[in-house]
């Protein structure tokens, strides 16, 4: 899961995550904004949280630390040590174009092997739109 650091609204995150069963593994970067809200909502829904914050010893200094963390996070979880693959990758956006960090993570999700179902969620403040791309 990825999204902008300026994300403030919990409602669309609740609506999207409510589609998944209790025990779902939720992986996010533990950045402010969407990541933290998703982690909180996932906890309320009984998900297994797997946050992956930037570790400067592994990811280097800013501004490259975020993209490095994203690559490390996907590599760690797809597949993770227990052999489970990421099934669905979700990118949240507040505008027509994805924020820079979210766009980078979205590209990683869309180019992952084996393929991951990719969903792009656009929240206008009033309307929630979800675009789904099944794995090919």
N, CA and C atoms as an extended XYZ file, in Angstrom:
408
Properties=species:S:1:pos:R:3:atomname:S:1:resname:S:1:resid:I:1 pbc="F F F"
N         0.840       -1.159        0.000 N   UNK     1
C         0.000        0.000        0.000 CA  UNK     1
C         0.889        1.227        0.000 C   UNK     1
N         0.481        2.229       -0.759 N   UNK     2
C         1.260        3.465       -0.818 CA  UNK     2
C         0.325        4.626       -1.087 C   UNK     2
N         0.804        5.816       -0.750 N   UNK     3
C         0.018        7.017       -0.963 CA  UNK     3
C         0.753        8.229       -0.451 C   UNK     3
N         0.177        9.397       -0.662 N   UNK     4
C         0.876       10.634       -0.337 CA  UNK     4
C         1.011       10.884        1.169 C   UNK     4
N         2.089       11.582        1.500 N   UNK     5
C         2.341       11.952        2.901 CA  UNK     5
C         1.364       13.014        3.381 C   UNK     5
N         0.704       13.708        2.470 N   UNK     6
C        -0.245       14.751        2.852 CA  UNK     6
C        -1.666       14.198        3.034 C   UNK     6
N        -1.840       12.893        2.916 N   UNK     7
C        -3.156       12.263        3.058 CA  UNK     7
C        -3.648       12.459        4.487 C   UNK     7
N        -4.920       12.863        4.650 N   UNK     8
C        -5.478       13.116        5.984 CA  UNK     8
C        -6.768       12.351        6.265 C   UNK     8
N        -7.411       11.799        5.245 N   UNK     9
C        -8.764       11.268        5.392 CA  UNK     9
C        -8.776        9.760        5.621 C   UNK     9
N        -9.335        9.358        6.747 N   UNK    10
C        -9.393        7.943        7.104 CA  UNK    10
C       -10.515        7.192        6.393 C   UNK    10
N       -11.631        7.859        6.092 N   UNK    11
C       -12.816        7.203        5.522 CA  UNK    11
C       -12.527        6.406        4.248 C   UNK    11
N       -11.876        6.962        3.227 N   UNK    12
C       -11.649        6.154        2.021 CA  UNK    12
C       -10.722        4.961        2.277 C   UNK    12
N        -9.805        5.098        3.199 N   UNK    13
C        -8.919        3.976        3.540 CA  UNK    13
C        -9.747        2.866        4.177 C   UNK    13
N       -10.643        3.234        5.076 N   UNK    14
C       -11.533        2.243        5.698 CA  UNK    14
C       -12.364        1.532        4.643 C   UNK    14
N       -12.917        2.296        3.704 N   UNK    15
C       -13.775        1.693        2.674 CA  UNK    15
C       -13.003        0.710        1.808 C   UNK    15
N       -11.787        1.052        1.442 N   UNK    16
C       -10.987        0.169        0.589 CA  UNK    16
C       -10.531       -1.066        1.364 C   UNK    16
N       -10.030       -0.880        2.567 N   UNK    17
C        -9.498       -2.017        3.325 CA  UNK    17
C       -10.590       -2.938        3.849 C   UNK    17
N       -11.819       -2.443        3.981 N   UNK    18
C       -12.925       -3.278        4.459 CA  UNK    18
C       -13.220       -4.434        3.514 C   UNK    18
N       -12.731       -4.373        2.277 N   UNK    19
C       -12.939       -5.461        1.309 CA  UNK    19
C       -12.110       -6.701        1.639 C   UNK    19
N       -11.104       -6.550        2.493 N   UNK    20
C       -10.168       -7.638        2.767 CA  UNK    20
C       -10.501       -8.310        4.095 C   UNK    20
N       -10.241       -9.623        4.208 N   UNK    21
C       -10.600      -10.355        5.423 CA  UNK    21
C        -9.642      -10.073        6.590 C   UNK    21
N       -10.147      -10.312        7.792 N   UNK    22
C        -9.317      -10.233        8.988 CA  UNK    22
C        -8.103      -11.142        8.783 C   UNK    22
N        -6.950      -10.713        9.253 N   UNK    23
C        -5.730      -11.493        9.077 CA  UNK    23
C        -4.941      -11.124        7.832 C   UNK    23
N        -5.508      -10.242        6.990 N   UNK    24
C        -4.791       -9.773        5.806 CA  UNK    24
C        -3.464       -9.157        6.243 C   UNK    24
N        -2.424       -9.387        5.483 N   UNK    25
C        -1.126       -8.780        5.760 CA  UNK    25
C        -1.076       -7.423        5.066 C   UNK    25
N        -0.842       -6.384        5.840 N   UNK    26
C        -0.798       -5.025        5.316 CA  UNK    26
C         0.636       -4.503        5.397 C   UNK    26
N         1.220       -4.256        4.247 N   UNK    27
C         2.591       -3.757        4.154 CA  UNK    27
C         2.533       -2.299        3.739 C   UNK    27
N         3.215       -1.447        4.487 N   UNK    28
C         3.258       -0.018        4.169 CA  UNK    28
C         4.550        0.565        4.717 C   UNK    28
N         4.918        1.742        4.226 N   UNK    29
C         6.214        2.337        4.520 CA  UNK    29
C         6.342        3.098        5.818 C   UNK    29
N         5.285        3.189        6.586 N   UNK    30
C         5.269        3.867        7.888 CA  UNK    30
C         5.655        5.344        7.807 C   UNK    30
N         5.363        5.957        6.675 N   UNK    31
C         5.562        7.400        6.533 CA  UNK    31
C         4.301        8.107        7.025 C   UNK    31
N         4.429        9.398        7.305 N   UNK    32
C         3.243       10.156        7.720 CA  UNK    32
C         2.228       10.144        6.575 C   UNK    32
N         0.996       10.426        6.900 N   UNK    33
C        -0.039       10.475        5.874 CA  UNK    33
C        -0.699        9.130        5.661 C   UNK    33
N        -0.808        8.735        4.401 N   UNK    34
C        -1.531        7.520        4.048 CA  UNK    34
C        -0.992        6.278        4.762 C   UNK    34
N         0.308        6.111        4.817 N   UNK    35
C         0.884        4.912        5.441 CA  UNK    35
C         0.430        4.757        6.888 C   UNK    35
N         0.537        5.819        7.664 N   UNK    36
C         0.172        5.750        9.077 CA  UNK    36
C        -1.326        5.515        9.258 C   UNK    36
N        -2.138        6.162        8.438 N   UNK    37
C        -3.585        5.961        8.513 CA  UNK    37
C        -3.929        4.521        8.149 C   UNK    37
N        -3.326        4.001        7.094 N   UNK    38
C        -3.591        2.621        6.675 CA  UNK    38
C        -3.162        1.637        7.759 C   UNK    38
N        -2.023        1.888        8.382 N   UNK    39
C        -1.577        1.014        9.470 CA  UNK    39
C        -2.575        0.991       10.611 C   UNK    39
N        -3.099        2.158       10.968 N   UNK    40
C        -4.082        2.275       12.045 CA  UNK    40
C        -5.382        1.561       11.672 C   UNK    40
N        -5.889        1.817       10.478 N   UNK    41
C        -7.129        1.182       10.036 CA  UNK    41
C        -6.952       -0.333        9.957 C   UNK    41
N        -5.815       -0.773        9.421 N   UNK    42
C        -5.551       -2.212        9.354 CA  UNK    42
C        -5.559       -2.854       10.723 C   UNK    42
N        -4.995       -2.177       11.704 N   UNK    43
C        -4.994       -2.696       13.075 CA  UNK    43
C        -6.418       -2.839       13.591 C   UNK    43
N        -7.261       -1.831       13.332 N   UNK    44
C        -8.664       -1.894       13.753 CA  UNK    44
C        -9.403       -3.060       13.100 C   UNK    44
N        -9.024       -3.378       11.858 N   UNK    45
C        -9.693       -4.448       11.116 CA  UNK    45
C        -9.105       -5.827       11.398 C   UNK    45
N        -8.093       -5.904       12.248 N   UNK    46
C        -7.508       -7.202       12.592 CA  UNK    46
C        -6.493       -7.701       11.588 C   UNK    46
N        -5.870       -6.790       10.845 N   UNK    47
C        -4.842       -7.164        9.871 CA  UNK    47
C        -3.510       -7.374       10.585 C   UNK    47
N        -2.642       -8.116        9.937 N   UNK    48
C        -1.267       -8.234       10.405 CA  UNK    48
C        -0.483       -7.087        9.776 C   UNK    48
N         0.025       -6.192       10.582 N   UNK    49
C         0.765       -5.055       10.079 CA  UNK    49
C         2.231       -5.379        9.862 C   UNK    49
N         2.752       -4.984        8.713 N   UNK    50
C         4.173       -5.134        8.410 CA  UNK    50
C         4.719       -3.795        7.911 C   UNK    50
N         4.904       -2.847        8.842 N   UNK    51
C         5.457       -1.555        8.431 CA  UNK    51
C         6.920       -1.697        8.044 C   UNK    51
N         7.342       -0.851        7.150 N   UNK    52
C         8.725       -0.874        6.672 CA  UNK    52
C         9.241        0.563        6.593 C   UNK    52
N         9.604        1.141        7.746 N   UNK    53
C        10.072        2.528        7.725 CA  UNK    53
C        11.449        2.651        7.081 C   UNK    53
N        11.783        3.846        6.667 N   UNK    54
C        13.125        4.114        6.150 CA  UNK    54
C        14.142        3.786        7.239 C   UNK    54
N        15.178        3.092        6.851 N   UNK    55
C        16.314        2.806        7.726 CA  UNK    55
C        17.527        3.386        7.004 C   UNK    55
N        18.026        4.499        7.500 N   UNK    56
C        19.099        5.194        6.785 CA  UNK    56
C        20.358        4.345        6.660 C   UNK    56
N        20.564        3.401        7.565 N   UNK    57
C        21.724        2.509        7.445 CA  UNK    57
C        21.581        1.611        6.218 C   UNK    57
N        20.343        1.272        5.858 N   UNK    58
C        20.087        0.413        4.694 CA  UNK    58
C        19.715        1.213        3.446 C   UNK    58
N        18.971        2.306        3.640 N   UNK    59
C        18.368        3.035        2.526 CA  UNK    59
C        19.115        4.298        2.129 C   UNK    59
N        20.101        4.696        2.915 N   UNK    60
C        20.871        5.886        2.596 CA  UNK    60
C        20.168        7.158        3.027 C   UNK    60
N        20.745        8.310        2.664 N   UNK    61
C        20.179        9.594        3.057 CA  UNK    61
C        19.033       10.012        2.134 C   UNK    61
N        18.263       11.015        2.593 N   UNK    62
C        17.241       11.616        1.745 CA  UNK    62
C        17.934       12.374        0.622 C   UNK    62
N        17.378       12.512       -0.536 N   UNK    63
C        16.028       12.106       -0.907 CA  UNK    63
C        15.928       10.679       -1.446 C   UNK    63
N        17.027        9.987       -1.586 N   UNK    64
C        16.981        8.639       -2.147 CA  UNK    64
C        16.500        7.563       -1.192 C   UNK    64
N        16.371        7.897        0.103 N   UNK    65
C        15.992        6.883        1.093 CA  UNK    65
C        14.588        6.325        0.852 C   UNK    65
N        13.640        7.167        0.464 N   UNK    66
C        12.268        6.695        0.239 CA  UNK    66
C        12.181        5.669       -0.880 C   UNK    66
N        12.698        5.982       -2.066 N   UNK    67
C        12.672        4.987       -3.143 CA  UNK    67
C        13.462        3.716       -2.797 C   UNK    67
N        14.579        3.869       -2.088 N   UNK    68
C        15.355        2.682       -1.692 CA  UNK    68
C        14.551        1.821       -0.731 C   UNK    68
N        13.865        2.460        0.225 N   UNK    69
C        13.002        1.722        1.147 CA  UNK    69
C        11.897        1.000        0.393 C   UNK    69
N        11.298        1.663       -0.598 N   UNK    70
C        10.230        1.032       -1.372 CA  UNK    70
C        10.729       -0.224       -2.078 C   UNK    70
N        11.909       -0.151       -2.682 N   UNK    71
C        12.481       -1.340       -3.338 CA  UNK    71
C        12.744       -2.442       -2.319 C   UNK    71
N        13.294       -2.069       -1.173 N   UNK    72
C        13.589       -3.047       -0.116 CA  UNK    72
C        12.302       -3.663        0.422 C   UNK    72
N        11.285       -2.857        0.596 N   UNK    73
C        10.006       -3.334        1.119 CA  UNK    73
C         9.386       -4.368        0.175 C   UNK    73
N         9.360       -4.083       -1.108 N   UNK    74
C         8.779       -5.033       -2.051 CA  UNK    74
C         9.621       -6.299       -2.139 C   UNK    74
N        10.926       -6.144       -2.154 N   UNK    75
C        11.796       -7.319       -2.215 CA  UNK    75
C        11.612       -8.201       -0.977 C   UNK    75
N        11.455       -7.559        0.183 N   UNK    76
C        11.265       -8.297        1.437 CA  UNK    76
C         9.944       -9.063        1.454 C   UNK    76
N         8.923       -8.514        0.833 N   UNK    77
C         7.577       -9.081        0.943 CA  UNK    77
C         7.102       -9.855       -0.276 C   UNK    77
N         7.856       -9.890       -1.327 N   UNK    78
C         7.355      -10.526       -2.563 CA  UNK    78
C         8.391      -11.454       -3.165 C   UNK    78
N         8.518      -12.700       -2.735 N   UNK    79
C         7.795      -13.300       -1.606 CA  UNK    79
C         8.505      -12.996       -0.294 C   UNK    79
N         7.731      -13.083        0.801 N   UNK    80
C         8.371      -12.902        2.099 CA  UNK    80
C         8.987      -14.242        2.519 C   UNK    80
N         9.703      -14.288        3.634 N   UNK    81
C        10.392      -15.515        4.013 CA  UNK    81
C         9.490      -16.744        4.171 C   UNK    81
N         8.184      -16.526        4.435 N   UNK    82
C         7.306      -17.697        4.553 CA  UNK    82
C         6.731      -18.116        3.201 C   UNK    82
N         7.203      -17.500        2.104 N   UNK    83
C         6.787      -17.923        0.770 CA  UNK    83
C         5.507      -17.292        0.276 C   UNK    83
N         4.922      -16.372        1.032 N   UNK    84
C         3.678      -15.723        0.641 CA  UNK    84
C         3.995      -14.535       -0.262 C   UNK    84
N         3.298      -14.448       -1.367 N   UNK    85
C         3.484      -13.347       -2.313 CA  UNK    85
C         2.479      -12.237       -2.047 C   UNK    85
N         2.804      -11.047       -2.494 N   UNK    86
C         1.867       -9.930       -2.451 CA  UNK    86
C         0.789      -10.203       -3.495 C   UNK    86
N        -0.469      -10.138       -3.083 N   UNK    87
C        -1.582      -10.372       -4.008 CA  UNK    87
C        -2.060       -9.088       -4.664 C   UNK    87
N        -2.180       -8.033       -3.847 N   UNK    88
C        -2.769       -6.786       -4.303 CA  UNK    88
C        -1.886       -5.624       -3.852 C   UNK    88
N        -1.588       -4.718       -4.762 N   UNK    89
C        -0.893       -3.485       -4.441 CA  UNK    89
C        -1.844       -2.324       -4.660 C   UNK    89
N        -1.949       -1.440       -3.669 N   UNK    90
C        -2.908       -0.342       -3.746 CA  UNK    90
C        -2.169        0.984       -3.641 C   UNK    90
N        -2.433        1.876       -4.590 N   UNK    91
C        -1.868        3.221       -4.582 CA  UNK    91
C        -3.013        4.223       -4.436 C   UNK    91
N        -2.939        5.053       -3.413 N   UNK    92
C        -3.936        6.088       -3.181 CA  UNK    92
C        -3.427        7.406       -3.751 C   UNK    92
N        -4.350        8.199       -4.296 N   UNK    93
C        -3.953        9.511       -4.817 CA  UNK    93
C        -5.045       10.532       -4.543 C   UNK    93
N        -4.624       11.790       -4.458 N   UNK    94
C        -5.535       12.897       -4.188 CA  UNK    94
C        -5.769       13.772       -5.414 C   UNK    94
N        -5.016       13.529       -6.455 N   UNK    95
C        -5.100       14.318       -7.680 CA  UNK    95
C        -4.965       13.374       -8.870 C   UNK    95
N        -5.076       13.910      -10.044 N   UNK    96
C        -5.014       13.080      -11.246 CA  UNK    96
C        -3.706       12.309      -11.337 C   UNK    96
N        -2.610       12.970      -11.033 N   UNK    97
C        -1.308       12.310      -11.086 CA  UNK    97
C        -0.900       11.846       -9.698 C   UNK    97
N        -0.156       10.766       -9.641 N   UNK    98
C         0.351       10.268       -8.375 CA  UNK    98
C         1.472       11.176       -7.866 C   UNK    98
N         1.610       11.262       -6.535 N   UNK    99
C         2.745       11.994       -5.985 CA  UNK    99
C         4.021       11.250       -6.379 C   UNK    99
N         5.147       11.921       -6.300 N   UNK   100
C         6.410       11.352       -6.787 CA  UNK   100
C         6.748       10.006       -6.135 C   UNK   100
N         6.696        9.940       -4.803 N   UNK   101
C         7.007        8.689       -4.111 CA  UNK   101
C         6.003        7.592       -4.402 C   UNK   101
N         4.722        7.964       -4.434 N   UNK   102
C         3.673        6.991       -4.738 CA  UNK   102
C         3.813        6.484       -6.170 C   UNK   102
N         4.169        7.363       -7.086 N   UNK   103
C         4.367        6.952       -8.485 CA  UNK   103
C         5.504        5.932       -8.595 C   UNK   103
N         6.586        6.176       -7.861 N   UNK   104
C         7.704        5.232       -7.889 CA  UNK   104
C         7.315        3.874       -7.352 C   UNK   104
N         6.580        3.849       -6.239 N   UNK   105
C         6.142        2.573       -5.662 CA  UNK   105
C         5.142        1.892       -6.592 C   UNK   105
N         4.288        2.672       -7.230 N   UNK   106
C         3.311        2.108       -8.169 CA  UNK   106
C         4.014        1.405       -9.327 C   UNK   106
N         5.081        2.017       -9.828 N   UNK   107
C         5.842        1.380      -10.908 CA  UNK   107
C         6.461        0.067      -10.444 C   UNK   107
N         6.958        0.054       -9.201 N   UNK   108
C         7.510       -1.196       -8.664 CA  UNK   108
C         6.438       -2.274       -8.573 C   UNK   108
N         5.267       -1.898       -8.093 N   UNK   109
C         4.171       -2.867       -7.973 CA  UNK   109
C         3.752       -3.405       -9.345 C   UNK   109
N         3.666       -2.508      -10.319 N   UNK   110
C         3.210       -2.915      -11.646 CA  UNK   110
C         4.241       -3.725      -12.418 C   UNK   110
N         5.497       -3.612      -12.057 N   UNK   111
C         6.532       -4.365      -12.772 CA  UNK   111
C         7.027       -5.582      -11.989 C   UNK   111
N         6.403       -5.876      -10.848 N   UNK   112
C         6.843       -6.996      -10.005 CA  UNK   112
C         6.606       -8.339      -10.691 C   UNK   112
N         7.442       -9.299      -10.356 N   UNK   113
C         7.290      -10.679      -10.837 CA  UNK   113
C         7.369      -11.610       -9.649 C   UNK   113
N         6.423      -12.528       -9.492 N   UNK   114
C         5.210      -12.653      -10.293 CA  UNK   114
C         4.330      -11.419      -10.173 C   UNK   114
N         3.420      -11.290      -11.129 N   UNK   115
C         2.570      -10.115      -11.235 CA  UNK   115
C         1.677       -9.946      -10.004 C   UNK   115
N         1.401       -8.693       -9.697 N   UNK   116
C         0.547       -8.308       -8.576 CA  UNK   116
C        -0.668       -7.580       -9.135 C   UNK   116
N        -1.865       -7.867       -8.590 N   UNK   117
C        -3.037       -7.077       -8.967 CA  UNK   117
C        -2.813       -5.659       -8.451 C   UNK   117
N        -2.960       -4.683       -9.319 N   UNK   118
C        -2.693       -3.292       -8.968 CA  UNK   118
C        -4.006       -2.521       -8.941 C   UNK   118
N        -4.198       -1.747       -7.873 N   UNK   119
C        -5.382       -0.900       -7.759 CA  UNK   119
C        -4.935        0.535       -7.492 C   UNK   119
N        -5.559        1.457       -8.202 N   UNK   120
C        -5.289        2.866       -7.992 CA  UNK   120
C        -6.565        3.497       -7.447 C   UNK   120
N        -6.461        4.116       -6.292 N   UNK   121
C        -7.613        4.701       -5.610 CA  UNK   121
C        -7.484        6.214       -5.648 C   UNK   121
N        -8.489        6.861       -6.181 N   UNK   122
C        -8.500        8.317       -6.265 CA  UNK   122
C        -9.614        8.826       -5.371 C   UNK   122
N        -9.246        9.672       -4.421 N   UNK   123
C       -10.202       10.281       -3.504 CA  UNK   123
C       -10.288       11.769       -3.809 C   UNK   123
N       -11.458       12.223       -4.215 N   UNK   124
C       -11.643       13.629       -4.568 CA  UNK   124
C       -12.067       14.465       -3.367 C   UNK   124
N       -12.279       13.818       -2.238 N   UNK   125
C       -12.824       14.496       -1.071 CA  UNK   125
C       -14.305       14.209       -0.914 C   UNK   125
N       -14.931       13.792       -2.003 N   UNK   126
C       -16.352       13.440       -1.995 CA  UNK   126
C       -16.596       12.082       -2.646 C   UNK   126
N       -15.792       11.764       -3.626 N   UNK   127
C       -16.001       10.558       -4.430 CA  UNK   127
C       -14.764        9.668       -4.371 C   UNK   127
N       -15.004        8.375       -4.278 N   UNK   128
C       -13.939        7.384       -4.266 CA  UNK   128
C       -14.002        6.604       -5.576 C   UNK   128
N       -12.912        6.633       -6.345 N   UNK   129
C       -12.839        5.880       -7.592 CA  UNK   129
C       -11.710        4.867       -7.499 C   UNK   129
N       -11.976        3.645       -7.930 N   UNK   130
C       -10.963        2.595       -7.865 CA  UNK   130
C       -10.776        2.009       -9.254 C   UNK   130
N        -9.554        2.049       -9.725 N   UNK   131
C        -9.196        1.442      -10.994 CA  UNK   131
C        -8.411        0.161      -10.681 C   UNK   131
N        -8.840       -0.963      -11.240 N   UNK   132
C        -8.201       -2.246      -10.970 CA  UNK   132
C        -7.525       -2.791      -12.219 C   UNK   132
N        -6.298       -3.243      -12.046 N   UNK   133
C        -5.569       -3.894      -13.130 CA  UNK   133
C        -5.191       -5.294      -12.663 C   UNK   133
N        -5.895       -6.316      -13.165 N   UNK   134
C        -5.560       -7.679      -12.755 CA  UNK   134
C        -4.171       -8.076      -13.249 C   UNK   134
N        -3.526       -8.988      -12.530 N   UNK   135
C        -2.216       -9.442      -13.010 CA  UNK   135
C        -2.350      -10.150      -14.339 C   UNK   135
N        -1.415       -9.942      -15.222 N   UNK   136
C        -1.456      -10.544      -16.553 CA  UNK   136
C        -0.501      -11.717      -16.608 C   UNK   136
